[in-house]
Amino acid sequence: MAKNNEKKARHDIIVDMNDFLMDYAATKLGKKAGLAQQVAAAGQPDLTGLDDLFKDNGVGRRTKYLEVATGFLRDEADIDAALAKDPEGEAAQLAQEAMTYLSSHTSDFDRWEEA
């Protein structure tokens, strides 16, 4: 049961990270069709592509992805030894998972098109 809760919490933070990133993207680039696809493409294979897309010297990547991931990992009750040794590495891994999720669920994150 605990594994299911951890899995759900990880999924929820991935969705939240992408929501934060898409709100940021809409602010920087405007609300437009295909924005999630544009963001996902920029974030593959390396998240630093977001820096070029947003032209923000990494602010969006750090604040909307890496810092949110780090905060989530620190707040989890079952922080493992790997996080204690390499919090940036664990956060980067979670951020990459979030970008992969965004890439395969772009239509879920272009919600303003419906408004």
Disulfide bonds with the S-S distance in Angstrom:
none
